[in-house]
Amino acid sequence: MRSSVAELRVAGLVKRYPGAASPAVDGVDLTVEQGEMLALLGPSGCGKTTTLRMIAGLIEPTAGTISVDGRDLTRTPVHKRGMGMVFQSFALLPHLTVAGNVAFGLDMRRLPAAEKKKRVAEILDRVRLGHLAERRIGQLSGGQQQRVALARALVVNPSVLLLDEPLSALDAQLRESLRTEIREMQQNAGITAVFVTHDQDEALSMADRVAVMDNGRVAQIGTPQEIYENPADVFVATFIGRANLFDGELTASGVVVPGLGTLPVTSDRAHGPVTALLRPQAVRLSADGLPGTVRSASYTGDQVAYQVDAAGHTFLVDTVAAGAPLTRGDAVHLAWDDTAVRVLPPRDAS
């Protein structure tokens, strides 16, 4: 069973609620290529779930268009959009069996009984739940329920798969294993997919591209590597990961930062106030360099996250765990490559 492959386009999407001071979604433009998985990432209230629900047809947009393969679906009812959706709560029906839940969407489409039975069996085998077809939902684990919800969305051969925080109800270890499973199923089916998450690790590990949202708008869209290594502004830099940020002045020789002197950088930005970004894993403990003192150390097994006071700043430093971690008060030196420094708009402009 292979889902149809489609391109999703969202143009100028707006949602205003009566009495609200500002739009929940404010002019979102997105193109999701055929077979691509796009993550909508952002904090609570940024508009990501509202955007997804407008794409699904569960919320009517105030303005803008939604199309699949050039066909305008903006005013098309939910059941005629040809999309599949996995909800955060799974939204499974407890009075039905596993097979009954998976078949629910096919019942709505009035498929012949033989075709329905065949498709349900195929998709349950794909998600490794064929042996549980007659179980009740209450008899399943959280991970099994998540697979049922995914099977129900995929069994209708959707043109686009939509997932609303599909792993948030599960424990951390199960979430990590299911990330890989969902990604593999999406790639094997060649299906176009959009998923909402507030978890940056989830977005970076699963998506082909990430759209970071803030205040109803897309702050930046790009591959996980582009978003992480070259964020558009301070908001994206701090939401997508941990960051050392230094306010300074961009000059011909680099960014002049109080206490640190001039950080050499290559930038085509106009000279003036900027914020310099240095990721924690780009900073290393060295035999010489900028002298500092360990403020704290957090050991996580494979990594040690340090806070180091140096030159009037507190540096975040991520290192591979090797031997006993340094302790508070230890003297160290910090170093980094000039190429690791990024120049962002000043903090108050982000």
Secondary structure, 3 states (H helix, E strand, C coil): CCCCCCCEEEEEEEECCCCCCCCCEEEEEEEECCCCEEEEECCCCCCHHHHHHHHHCCCCCCEEEEEECCEECCCCCHHHCCEEEECCCCCCCCCCEHHHHHHHHHHHCCCCHHHHHHHHHHHHHHCCCHHHCCCEHHHCCHHHHHHHHHHHHHCCCCCEEEEECCCCCCCHHHHHHHHHHHHHHHHHHCCEEEEEECCHHHHHHHCCEEEEEECCEEEEEECHHHHHHCCCCHHHHHHCCCCEEEEEEEECCEEEECCCEEECCCCCCCCEEEEEEECHHHCEEEEEEEEEEEEEEEECCCEEEEEEEECCEEEEEEEECCCCCCCCCCEEEEECCHHHCEEECCHHHC
